[in-house]
Amino acid sequence: MADFILYHYPLCPFSRKIRFILNDMNIQYEKTEIRFWRRDVDFLKLNPASETPVFVDKVNNNVLVDSFVIAEYLDATFNKKSDLLNISYLPGDEVKKAEIRRLEMWFDKKFYNEVAKYILEEKVYNTFLGRNVEINTKRLRVGQQNLDSHLRYIEYLLDRRKWLAGEIFTIADISAATQISSLDYLGEISWSKYKKLKDWYLTVKSKTAFHDILRDRIDGFKPSKYYSEFDFD
């Protein structure tokens, strides 16, 4: 039995965020897929909110929920105690840290609630619940319209910075890229419209820690044409 277990759903962007960090830190862990919308009794004991991800640390006898909390726990528990890792997703002084956290929350909260939630629920989650004979096109359209505004905001940031929060790759980039990757799987990103976004995302997805995510396949849903590609026109 593994010392560390991640309860996740493959298209859940928050699960992907933690998978990237675990992979990047080279922490060996076991993945357990959870269809959280079913409100499984055993999973509810771990997280009464029935949301993924949930990280179980058997070594330290801890159960962590919420990607923000888990990310900070991993950094405090593993990263800072190992001279081999030396990975910082939150570098700089307090002002720089504040900007990184602002953008992390932008994608974890605002982007998800205005974009990803609508699209993932209508295209995937409600399908598995069996209650959605037809996609609610109004809700889907809201998410798609909001998507364009958010992607243009990313382009605005990248027009002024190398990475989203500054000159260094941070957790803001991880949060944004994993949200976008879930939508890219479903073919929701028109890459030809956003050159700076595309260049940035190709750089992120080329990182070794992202490769495991790109191997995801969802029953009944084929990935978009370029989902696993590291370069395309």
C-alpha positions as CSV (number, residue, x, y, z in Angstrom):
1,M,0.0,0.0,0.0
2,A,1.4,3.4,-1.0
3,D,2.4,5.9,1.7
4,F,0.6,8.7,-0.3
5,I,-2.7,8.5,-2.0
6,L,-4.4,11.1,-4.2
7,Y,-8.1,10.8,-4.7
8,H,-8.8,12.6,-8.0
9,Y,-10.8,12.8,-11.2
10,P,-8.8,13.0,-14.4
11,L,-10.6,16.1,-15.8
12,C,-10.8,17.9,-12.5
13,P,-8.4,20.9,-12.9
14,F,-7.7,21.0,-9.2
15,S,-6.7,17.4,-9.2
16,R,-4.4,18.1,-12.2
17,K,-2.8,20.9,-10.3
18,I,-1.8,18.6,-7.4
19,R,-0.7,15.9,-9.8
20,F,1.7,18.3,-11.5
21,I,3.2,19.3,-8.2
22,L,3.6,15.7,-6.9
23,N,5.2,14.7,-10.2
24,D,7.4,17.7,-10.2
25,M,8.6,17.0,-6.6
26,N,9.1,13.4,-7.7
27,I,6.8,12.1,-4.8
28,Q,5.7,8.6,-5.5
29,Y,1.9,8.3,-4.9
30,E,-1.1,6.2,-5.8
31,K,-3.9,7.6,-7.8
32,T,-7.5,6.6,-6.9
33,E,-10.1,7.9,-9.4
34,I,-13.3,9.3,-7.8
35,R,-16.4,10.4,-9.6
36,F,-17.1,12.9,-6.8
37,W,-20.6,13.9,-8.1
38,R,-21.8,10.4,-6.9
39,R,-21.2,11.3,-3.3
40,D,-19.7,8.0,-2.4
41,V,-20.1,7.2,1.3
42,D,-16.5,6.2,1.9
43,F,-15.2,9.3,0.0
44,L,-17.5,11.6,2.0
45,K,-15.7,10.3,5.2
46,L,-12.5,11.8,3.8
47,N,-14.1,15.0,2.5
48,P,-17.7,15.8,3.4
49,A,-17.8,18.3,0.6
50,S,-17.3,15.4,-1.9
51,E,-14.8,17.4,-3.9
52,T,-11.5,16.4,-5.4
53,P,-8.6,16.3,-4.9
54,V,-8.0,14.7,-1.5
55,F,-4.4,13.9,-0.5
56,V,-3.8,11.2,2.1
57,D,-0.4,11.2,3.8
58,K,-0.1,7.9,5.6
59,V,3.4,8.7,6.8
60,N,2.3,11.7,8.8
61,N,-1.3,10.4,9.3
62,N,-2.9,13.5,7.6
63,V,-5.8,13.9,5.2
64,L,-5.7,17.1,3.2
65,V,-8.5,18.6,1.0
66,D,-8.6,21.6,-1.4
67,S,-5.8,22.1,-4.0
68,F,-4.6,25.3,-2.3
69,V,-4.3,23.6,1.1
70,I,-2.6,20.5,-0.4
71,A,-0.1,22.6,-2.4
72,E,1.0,24.5,0.6
73,Y,1.2,21.3,2.7
74,L,3.4,19.6,0.1
75,D,5.7,22.6,0.0
76,A,6.0,22.8,3.8
77,T,6.2,19.0,4.4
78,F,8.4,17.8,1.6
79,N,10.0,20.6,-0.4
80,K,11.6,22.6,2.4
81,K,13.0,19.5,4.1
82,S,14.9,18.3,1.0
83,D,18.0,19.8,-0.4
84,L,17.4,17.7,-3.5
85,L,14.1,19.4,-4.4
86,N,14.7,23.1,-4.0
87,I,11.5,23.9,-6.0
88,S,9.7,27.1,-5.2
89,Y,6.3,27.8,-6.7
90,L,5.9,31.0,-4.6
91,P,9.2,32.9,-5.0
92,G,10.1,36.5,-4.2
93,D,9.2,39.0,-1.6
94,E,5.8,39.5,0.0
95,V,4.6,41.8,-2.8
96,K,5.6,39.2,-5.5
97,K,4.0,36.4,-3.4
98,A,0.8,38.4,-3.2
99,E,0.6,38.7,-7.0
100,I,1.3,35.0,-7.4
101,R,-1.5,34.1,-4.9
102,R,-3.8,36.6,-6.5
103,L,-3.5,34.9,-9.9
104,E,-3.6,31.4,-8.4
105,M,-7.0,32.4,-6.8
106,W,-8.1,34.0,-10.1
107,F,-7.8,30.7,-11.9
108,D,-8.9,28.4,-9.0
109,K,-11.9,30.5,-8.2
110,K,-12.9,33.1,-10.9
111,F,-11.8,31.1,-14.0
112,Y,-13.3,27.9,-12.6
113,N,-16.6,29.4,-11.5
114,E,-17.1,31.5,-14.6
115,V,-15.8,29.1,-17.2
116,A,-14.6,25.6,-16.4
117,K,-17.5,24.7,-14.1
118,Y,-20.1,25.4,-16.8
119,I,-18.3,23.5,-19.5
120,L,-17.2,20.5,-17.4
121,E,-20.6,20.1,-15.8
122,E,-22.6,20.4,-19.1
123,K,-20.3,18.3,-21.3
124,V,-19.0,15.7,-18.8
125,Y,-20.3,15.5,-15.2
126,N,-24.0,15.8,-15.9
127,T,-23.7,13.1,-18.7
128,F,-22.4,10.6,-16.1
129,L,-25.2,11.6,-13.7
130,G,-27.7,10.5,-16.4
131,R,-29.8,13.6,-15.8
132,N,-28.7,15.6,-18.8
133,V,-30.4,14.2,-22.0
134,E,-29.5,17.4,-23.7
135,I,-26.7,19.8,-23.0
136,N,-28.0,23.1,-21.4
137,T,-26.7,25.2,-24.3
138,K,-27.4,28.5,-22.4
139,R,-25.0,27.5,-19.5
140,L,-22.5,26.1,-22.0
141,R,-22.6,29.3,-24.0
142,V,-22.0,31.4,-20.8
143,G,-18.9,29.4,-20.1
144,Q,-17.6,29.6,-23.6
145,Q,-18.2,33.4,-23.8
146,N,-16.4,33.9,-20.5
147,L,-13.6,31.7,-21.7
148,D,-12.6,34.2,-24.4
149,S,-12.4,37.0,-21.9
150,H,-10.2,35.0,-19.5
151,L,-7.9,33.9,-22.3
152,R,-7.5,37.4,-23.5
153,Y,-6.5,38.4,-19.9
154,I,-3.8,35.7,-20.0
155,E,-2.5,37.2,-23.3
156,Y,-2.6,40.6,-21.6
157,L,-0.4,39.3,-18.8
158,L,2.0,37.5,-21.1
159,D,2.4,40.6,-23.2
160,R,4.0,42.2,-20.2
161,R,5.7,39.3,-18.4
162,K,7.5,36.1,-19.3
163,W,5.2,34.0,-17.0
164,L,1.8,34.9,-15.6
165,A,3.0,36.4,-12.4
166,G,6.4,37.7,-13.4
167,E,9.7,36.4,-14.8
168,I,9.6,33.0,-13.0
169,F,7.4,30.0,-13.4
170,T,5.1,29.8,-10.3
171,I,2.0,28.1,-9.0
172,A,-0.1,30.7,-10.8
173,D,1.1,29.1,-14.1
174,I,0.3,25.7,-12.8
175,S,-3.2,26.7,-11.7
176,A,-3.9,28.3,-15.1
177,A,-2.4,25.6,-17.2
178,T,-4.3,22.8,-15.5
179,Q,-7.6,24.6,-15.8
180,I,-6.9,25.2,-19.5
181,S,-5.8,21.6,-20.0
182,S,-9.1,20.2,-18.9
183,L,-10.9,22.4,-21.4
184,D,-8.3,21.6,-24.1
185,Y,-9.1,17.9,-23.7
186,L,-12.7,18.8,-24.7
187,G,-11.6,20.9,-27.7
188,E,-12.7,24.2,-26.2
189,I,-9.6,26.2,-27.0
190,S,-9.2,27.9,-30.4
191,W,-5.5,28.1,-30.3
192,S,-5.1,30.0,-33.5
193,K,-6.8,33.0,-31.8
194,Y,-4.3,33.3,-29.0
195,K,-0.6,33.1,-30.0
196,K,1.0,34.2,-26.7
197,L,-1.3,31.8,-24.8
198,K,-0.4,29.0,-27.1
199,D,3.4,29.5,-26.8
200,W,3.1,29.8,-23.0
201,Y,0.9,26.7,-22.7
202,L,3.2,24.6,-25.0
203,T,6.1,25.4,-22.7
204,V,4.2,24.4,-19.6
205,K,2.8,21.2,-21.1
206,S,6.3,20.2,-22.3
207,K,7.5,20.0,-18.7
208,T,8.0,16.4,-17.5
209,A,5.5,16.8,-14.7
210,F,2.7,17.4,-17.2
211,H,3.3,14.3,-19.2
212,D,1.2,12.1,-16.9
213,I,-1.7,14.4,-17.3
214,L,-1.5,14.3,-21.1
215,R,-2.0,10.5,-21.0
216,D,-5.4,10.9,-19.4
217,R,-8.3,9.4,-21.3
218,I,-12.0,9.7,-20.3
219,D,-14.5,7.0,-21.2
220,G,-16.8,8.3,-23.9
221,F,-14.8,11.4,-24.6
222,K,-11.9,11.5,-27.0
223,P,-9.3,14.2,-26.4
224,S,-9.0,17.0,-28.9
225,K,-6.7,16.7,-31.9
226,Y,-3.7,18.5,-30.3
227,Y,-4.3,17.6,-26.7
228,S,-1.1,15.4,-26.3
229,E,1.0,17.4,-28.9
230,F,4.0,19.5,-27.8
231,D,4.0,21.5,-30.9
232,F,1.4,22.3,-33.6
233,D,0.4,25.0,-36.1
